[in-house]
């Protein structure tokens, strides 16, 4: 772990991730999977977040990036409309 953290430090990970103004909603360590970080990111900043991960985390971590959005309110509205 110290070697990984040193590599991340040298690559600027701790300074660049998450970018300013991006909210970390949760950060879990999932045994057998790795770390799962949930961020709240404006859509127009998605590329910036991905770039911060690509340029600073690779090598220390293997990364995968899965943009999602919260569909709860839209699903509730649709359900209400369909049940009229």
C-alpha positions as CSV (number, residue, x, y, z in Angstrom):
1,X,0.0,0.0,0.0
2,X,2.8,2.5,0.8
3,X,4.2,2.0,-2.8
4,X,0.8,2.5,-4.4
5,X,0.1,5.6,-2.3
6,X,3.6,7.0,-3.3
7,X,2.9,6.4,-7.0
8,X,-0.5,8.2,-6.7
9,X,1.2,11.1,-4.9
10,X,3.8,11.4,-7.6
11,X,1.1,11.4,-10.3
12,X,-0.8,14.1,-8.5
13,X,-3.9,12.0,-7.7
14,X,-4.4,13.4,-4.2
15,X,-4.3,17.0,-5.6
16,X,-6.5,16.4,-8.7
17,X,-9.2,13.9,-7.5
18,X,-11.9,14.8,-7.0
19,X,-11.7,18.0,-8.9
20,X,-12.9,21.2,-7.0
21,X,-16.6,21.4,-7.0
22,X,-17.2,17.7,-7.5
23,X,-19.0,16.1,-4.5
24,X,-17.9,12.7,-3.2
25,X,-21.3,11.1,-2.2
26,X,-19.8,7.8,-1.0
27,X,-16.5,5.9,-1.1
28,X,-16.7,2.2,-0.4
29,X,-14.1,-0.5,-0.4
30,X,-15.8,-3.6,-1.8
31,X,-13.9,-6.8,-0.9
32,X,-12.9,-8.6,-4.0
33,X,-13.9,-5.7,-6.3
34,X,-12.0,-2.7,-5.2
35,X,-13.0,0.9,-4.4
36,X,-16.3,2.2,-5.6
37,X,-16.6,6.0,-5.5
38,X,-19.9,7.7,-6.2
39,X,-19.6,11.4,-7.2
40,X,-22.2,14.1,-7.9
41,X,-21.0,15.8,-11.0
42,X,-22.6,18.3,-13.4
43,X,-22.9,16.6,-16.8
44,X,-20.7,19.2,-18.5
45,X,-17.8,18.3,-16.1
46,X,-17.9,14.6,-16.7
47,X,-14.9,14.7,-19.1
48,X,-12.9,16.6,-16.6
49,X,-13.5,14.0,-13.9
50,X,-12.7,11.2,-16.2
51,X,-9.5,13.0,-17.3
52,X,-8.4,13.5,-13.6
53,X,-8.8,9.8,-13.0
54,X,-7.0,8.8,-16.3
55,X,-4.0,11.0,-15.7
56,X,-3.5,10.4,-12.0
57,X,-4.9,7.1,-10.9
58,X,-3.7,4.6,-13.6
59,X,-0.8,2.5,-12.5
60,X,-1.8,2.9,-8.9
61,X,-5.3,1.6,-9.6
62,X,-7.0,-0.1,-12.5
63,X,-10.0,2.1,-13.2
64,X,-13.4,1.8,-14.8
65,X,-15.7,4.7,-15.2
66,X,-19.5,4.3,-15.3
67,X,-21.5,7.5,-15.6
68,X,-25.1,7.2,-14.3
69,X,-27.9,9.5,-13.3
70,X,-30.6,9.5,-10.7
71,X,-33.8,8.4,-12.3
72,X,-35.9,8.2,-9.1
73,X,-37.9,11.4,-9.6
74,X,-38.6,10.7,-13.3
75,X,-39.7,7.2,-12.5
76,X,-42.0,8.4,-9.8
77,X,-43.6,10.9,-12.1
78,X,-44.0,8.4,-14.9
79,X,-45.6,5.9,-12.5
80,X,-48.1,8.6,-11.3
81,X,-48.9,9.5,-14.9
82,X,-49.4,5.8,-15.9
83,X,-51.6,5.1,-12.9
84,X,-54.2,7.8,-13.7
